[in-house]
Amino acid sequence: MAEQRKPLVTHIYTADPSAHVFDGKLYIYPSHDVALDCPDDDNGDQYQMEDYHILSMDSLDAPCVDNGMVLHENEVPWVSHQMWAPDAACKNGKYYLFFPAKDKDGIFRIGVATSDSPAGKFTPEPNYIEGSKSIDPAVLVDDDGRAYMYVGGLWGGQLEKWQTGEYVENPVEPAADGPALGPLVAEMTDDMLGFKTPLQEVKILDENGNPLLAGDHDRRFFEASWMHKYKDTYYFSYSTGDTHYLCYATGKSPMGPFTYRGRILEPVIGWTTHHSIVEWNDKWYLFYHDSSLSGGVNHQRCVMFTEIHYNEDGTIQTIVPYENEK
């Protein structure tokens, strides 16, 4: 089965799918949209998600199962609200759920919760990861067992508020002709509960080796980091935000730098674009979301997937959503 361009579940709104194969079964860790009646704004106040459900599939032709609520904001002492896009990882025989949320001061941090099962339920650590900031954690456990977390998101994700190293509520925006703000990466501790190294900026370069510019909204990073390996190459993919593309860059190290290579997905219905890429049974799949289930309401989204294809040179063939649909 190559195509599944329809919502995986329709009884709840889901978005930001992080897909992983654990023990031969596919698990999807999405955010859970709330059917809230409010206007959209650039700060993301319309996204008032408060818990996580885990979806799973025995095969791509099997029904998608909702394993229920595995973590709620009321269970996490440091959280005030807005539990946004999560990710998960497996190491040391345990499963880890990484999630962003605003602390009691309204600053986004990254938390972690653990479980003995990929389907949860998850038990949160009492505090957020020391040194964490912004949103959209994505974790790669590399072939050598070392793990890396990628984070960051502009505007509502607060990344630009940390340009000085300290949180600044009303920062100066980067100049359009200057380097774009990149996502952040840190190597994780062996127990997956903290950072072994400080967060540092990921460099995304153009074809000439120069940093992408802040005014290059078609290519610069906005949010939604994801990392996967194909053959011996690291693929860092992300959303451009206000131009609504999923793009990718490649490199030879999980810490970067990465060279921009192109688009994975053209714009979908709805403002946000957030994804994951996973290999299952020797094929590669893109999990993503749109707002088709709600008729275009930006904070009421649905998760779906489609197969992706690589060219001989390692580039990814661009997907045009809805292209063959009637």
C-alpha positions as CSV (number, residue, x, y, z in Angstrom):
1,M,0.0,0.0,0.0
2,A,1.6,3.2,-1.1
3,E,-1.0,5.9,-0.5
4,Q,-3.1,6.9,2.5
5,R,-4.0,10.5,1.8
6,K,-6.9,10.5,4.1
7,P,-7.1,11.0,7.9
8,L,-5.8,8.1,9.9
9,V,-8.4,8.8,12.6
10,T,-11.5,11.0,12.6
11,H,-12.8,10.8,16.1
12,I,-10.3,13.3,17.4
13,Y,-8.2,16.0,15.7
14,T,-4.5,15.1,15.4
15,A,-1.4,16.9,14.1
16,D,2.4,16.9,14.1
17,P,2.8,13.1,13.7
18,S,6.1,11.6,14.8
19,A,6.1,8.1,13.4
20,H,8.4,5.3,14.6
21,V,8.7,1.5,14.1
22,F,9.2,-0.3,17.4
23,D,9.3,-4.1,17.4
24,G,7.9,-4.3,13.9
25,K,4.9,-2.2,14.7
26,L,4.2,1.4,13.6
27,Y,3.5,4.0,16.4
28,I,2.5,7.6,15.7
29,Y,3.0,10.2,18.4
30,P,0.9,13.3,17.4
31,S,-0.3,16.4,19.1
32,H,-4.0,16.4,20.0
33,D,-5.9,19.5,18.7
34,V,-8.7,20.9,20.7
35,A,-11.9,22.0,18.9
36,L,-11.5,25.6,20.2
37,D,-13.6,28.5,18.8
38,C,-11.1,31.3,18.7
39,P,-9.3,33.5,16.1
40,D,-5.8,32.6,14.7
41,D,-2.8,34.7,15.7
42,D,0.9,34.6,15.1
43,N,1.6,33.7,18.7
44,G,-0.2,30.4,18.3
45,D,-2.8,31.0,21.0
46,Q,-5.3,29.0,19.0
47,Y,-3.3,25.8,19.6
48,Q,-4.4,24.9,23.1
49,M,-3.5,21.2,23.1
50,E,-3.5,19.7,26.6
51,D,-2.8,15.9,26.3
52,Y,-1.3,13.2,24.1
53,H,-2.8,10.1,22.4
54,I,-0.7,7.5,20.7
55,L,-1.8,5.9,17.5
56,S,-0.6,2.5,16.2
57,M,-0.9,0.3,13.2
58,D,0.0,-3.4,12.7
59,S,0.4,-2.8,9.0
60,L,-0.3,0.0,6.5
61,D,-3.5,-1.8,5.5
62,A,-4.7,-2.3,9.1
63,P,-6.9,0.0,11.0
64,C,-5.2,2.8,12.9
65,V,-5.8,2.3,16.7
66,D,-6.0,5.1,19.3
67,N,-4.3,3.7,22.4
68,G,-5.9,6.4,24.5
69,M,-4.6,9.4,26.5
70,V,-1.1,8.7,27.7
71,L,-0.1,12.0,29.3
72,H,-2.1,15.1,30.3
73,E,-0.8,18.6,31.3
74,N,-2.3,18.2,34.7
75,E,0.1,15.3,35.4
76,V,3.2,17.5,34.7
77,P,4.1,19.8,37.6
78,W,6.0,22.4,35.6
79,V,3.5,22.8,32.8
80,S,1.0,25.7,32.6
81,H,-0.5,25.0,29.1
82,Q,0.0,24.3,25.4
83,M,1.5,20.8,25.0
84,W,2.5,21.0,21.4
85,A,4.2,18.6,18.9
86,P,6.0,15.6,20.6
87,D,8.4,13.0,19.6
88,A,9.4,9.6,21.0
89,A,12.5,7.4,21.1
90,C,13.6,4.0,22.4
91,K,16.8,3.3,24.2
92,N,18.0,1.3,27.2
93,G,14.9,-0.9,26.9
94,K,12.7,2.1,27.7
95,Y,10.5,4.4,25.7
96,Y,10.8,8.2,26.0
97,L,8.1,10.8,25.1
98,F,9.6,14.3,24.5
99,F,7.2,17.2,24.5
100,P,7.2,21.0,24.5
101,A,5.0,23.0,26.8
102,K,4.9,26.4,28.4
103,D,6.2,26.6,32.0
104,K,4.6,28.7,34.7
105,D,6.3,31.8,33.3
106,G,4.9,31.2,29.8
107,I,8.2,30.1,28.4
108,F,8.3,27.0,26.2
109,R,10.5,24.2,27.6
110,I,11.0,20.5,26.6
111,G,9.8,17.8,29.0
112,V,10.3,14.0,29.0
113,A,8.2,11.1,30.2
114,T,9.0,7.4,30.3
115,S,7.3,4.1,29.8
116,D,8.0,0.4,29.5
117,S,5.7,0.3,26.5
118,P,5.7,2.3,23.3
119,A,1.9,2.7,23.7
120,G,2.2,4.2,27.2
121,K,1.0,5.3,29.6
122,F,4.0,7.7,30.2
123,T,5.3,9.0,33.5
124,P,6.7,12.5,33.3
125,E,9.9,13.7,35.0
126,P,9.1,16.3,37.6
127,N,10.9,19.1,35.8
128,Y,11.7,20.1,32.2
129,I,15.1,19.3,30.7
130,E,17.6,21.7,32.0
131,G,18.7,24.2,29.3
132,S,15.8,23.4,27.0
133,K,13.9,26.0,25.1
134,S,11.4,26.5,22.3
135,I,9.3,23.8,20.7
136,D,9.2,20.7,18.4
137,P,11.6,18.3,19.8
138,A,12.8,15.6,17.4
139,V,15.2,12.9,18.6
140,L,17.5,10.7,16.6
141,V,19.1,7.6,18.2
142,D,22.0,7.1,15.9
143,D,23.4,3.7,14.8
144,D,26.2,4.0,17.4
145,G,23.6,4.6,20.2
146,R,24.3,8.3,20.7
147,A,21.2,10.4,20.7
148,Y,20.5,13.9,19.5
149,M,17.6,16.3,20.1
150,Y,16.7,19.0,17.6
151,V,14.4,21.8,18.7
152,G,13.1,25.2,17.6
153,G,10.3,27.2,16.2
154,L,9.9,30.9,15.3
155,W,7.1,33.2,16.3
156,G,4.8,31.2,18.6
157,G,7.7,28.8,19.2
158,Q,9.8,31.6,20.8
159,L,13.1,30.7,19.1
160,E,13.9,34.3,18.1
161,K,13.5,35.3,21.8
162,W,16.7,33.5,22.7
163,Q,19.1,35.2,20.2
164,T,21.2,36.7,23.1
165,G,21.3,33.5,25.0
166,E,18.7,34.8,27.4
167,Y,15.0,35.0,27.0
168,V,13.9,38.4,25.6
169,E,10.1,39.0,25.4
170,N,10.3,41.5,22.5
171,P,13.4,40.7,20.5
172,V,14.7,42.4,17.3
173,E,13.9,40.3,14.3
174,P,16.9,39.1,12.3
175,A,17.6,41.3,9.2
176,A,16.2,39.9,6.0
177,D,19.7,40.0,4.3
178,G,21.4,38.4,7.3
179,P,21.6,34.7,8.3
180,A,18.4,33.0,9.2
181,L,18.0,31.7,12.7
182,G,18.6,28.0,12.7
183,P,17.2,25.2,14.8
184,L,19.1,24.0,17.8
185,V,20.7,20.6,18.5
186,A,22.3,18.9,21.6
187,E,23.6,15.5,22.2
188,M,21.6,13.8,24.9
189,T,22.8,12.0,28.1
190,D,22.9,8.3,28.1
191,D,19.8,8.1,30.2
192,M,17.9,10.3,27.7
193,L,16.7,12.6,30.5
194,G,19.1,15.6,29.8
195,F,21.6,17.2,27.5
196,K,25.2,16.0,27.4
197,T,26.2,19.1,25.4
198,P,24.7,22.6,25.4
199,L,22.2,23.4,22.6
200,Q,23.9,24.8,19.6
201,E,22.6,26.2,16.3
202,V,22.3,23.9,13.3
203,K,23.7,25.5,10.2
204,I,21.6,25.2,7.0
205,L,23.6,26.3,4.0
206,D,22.8,27.0,0.3
207,E,24.4,25.3,-2.6
208,N,27.4,27.7,-2.4
209,G,28.0,27.0,1.3
210,N,26.5,30.3,2.5
211,P,23.9,30.4,5.3
212,L,20.3,30.7,4.2
213,L,19.1,34.2,4.7
214,A,16.3,35.3,7.1
215,G,14.4,36.8,4.2
216,D,14.5,33.6,2.2
217,H,11.1,32.4,3.4
218,D,10.9,29.7,0.7
219,R,13.9,27.9,2.2
220,R,14.8,29.1,5.7
221,F,13.9,27.1,8.8
222,F,10.7,28.0,10.7
223,E,9.8,24.9,12.8
224,A,9.1,21.2,12.7
225,S,12.6,19.6,12.8
226,W,12.9,16.0,11.8
227,M,16.0,13.9,11.3
228,H,16.4,10.6,9.5
229,K,19.3,8.7,7.9
230,Y,19.1,7.3,4.4
231,K,22.1,5.1,3.5
232,D,25.0,7.0,5.0
233,T,23.5,10.5,4.8
234,Y,21.7,12.6,7.5
235,Y,18.5,14.2,6.2
236,F,17.3,17.2,8.3
237,S,13.8,18.2,7.2
238,Y,11.7,21.1,8.4
239,S,8.8,23.5,7.7
240,T,9.2,27.0,6.3
241,G,6.1,28.2,8.2
242,D,4.5,31.1,6.4
243,T,5.3,29.8,3.0
244,H,4.0,26.3,3.9
245,Y,6.7,24.1,2.4
246,L,8.4,21.0,3.9
247,C,12.0,21.2,2.9
248,Y,15.2,19.2,3.6
249,A,18.9,19.6,3.8
250,T,21.6,16.9,3.9
251,G,24.9,16.4,5.7
252,K,27.4,13.9,6.9
253,S,27.1,14.6,10.7
254,P,24.0,14.6,12.9
255,M,25.2,18.0,14.2
256,G,25.4,19.5,10.8
257,P,26.1,21.6,8.8
258,F,23.4,20.7,6.2
259,T,23.1,21.8,2.6
260,Y,19.6,22.7,1.3
261,R,18.4,20.1,-1.3
262,G,14.8,20.9,-2.0
263,R,11.1,20.4,-1.1
264,I,9.5,17.2,0.2
265,L,5.9,18.5,0.2
266,E,4.1,21.4,-1.4
267,P,1.5,23.3,0.7
268,V,-1.5,21.5,2.2
269,I,-4.9,22.7,3.4
270,G,-4.3,24.7,6.6
271,W,-1.5,27.0,7.8
272,T,0.9,24.6,9.5
273,T,3.0,21.8,8.1
274,H,4.7,19.3,10.3
275,H,5.9,15.8,9.5
276,S,8.0,12.8,10.1
277,I,9.8,10.3,7.8
278,V,10.1,6.6,8.6
279,E,11.2,3.4,7.0
280,W,9.0,0.4,7.3
281,N,9.4,-2.9,5.5
282,D,11.9,-1.5,3.1
283,K,9.8,1.5,2.0
284,W,9.9,5.1,3.2
285,Y,6.8,7.1,4.3
286,L,6.0,10.7,5.0
287,F,3.6,11.3,7.8
288,Y,2.1,14.8,7.8
289,H,-1.1,16.6,8.5
290,D,-3.6,19.0,6.9
291,S,-6.9,20.7,8.0
292,S,-9.2,18.8,5.5
293,L,-11.1,17.0,8.3
294,S,-12.3,20.3,9.8
295,G,-12.9,22.1,6.4
296,G,-9.8,24.2,6.8
297,V,-9.7,25.2,10.4
298,N,-6.0,25.7,11.1
299,H,-6.1,24.3,14.7
300,Q,-8.3,21.3,13.9
301,R,-6.0,19.1,11.9
302,C,-5.7,15.4,10.8
303,V,-2.8,13.1,10.3
304,M,-2.2,11.1,7.1
305,F,0.7,9.5,5.2
306,T,2.1,8.8,1.8
307,E,5.1,6.9,0.4
308,I,8.2,8.9,-0.6
309,H,10.7,8.1,-3.2
310,Y,14.4,8.8,-3.5
311,N,16.3,9.6,-6.8
312,E,19.6,7.9,-7.6
313,D,21.5,11.0,-6.3
314,G,19.7,10.8,-2.9
315,T,17.3,13.7,-3.5
316,I,13.7,13.2,-2.5
317,Q,10.9,13.5,-5.1
318,T,8.6,16.4,-4.3
319,I,5.1,15.4,-3.4
320,V,2.2,17.5,-4.6
321,P,-0.8,16.9,-2.3
322,Y,-4.2,16.2,-3.8
323,E,-2.6,15.9,-7.3
324,N,-4.5,12.8,-8.4
325,E,-7.6,13.2,-6.2
326,K,-11.1,13.8,-7.5
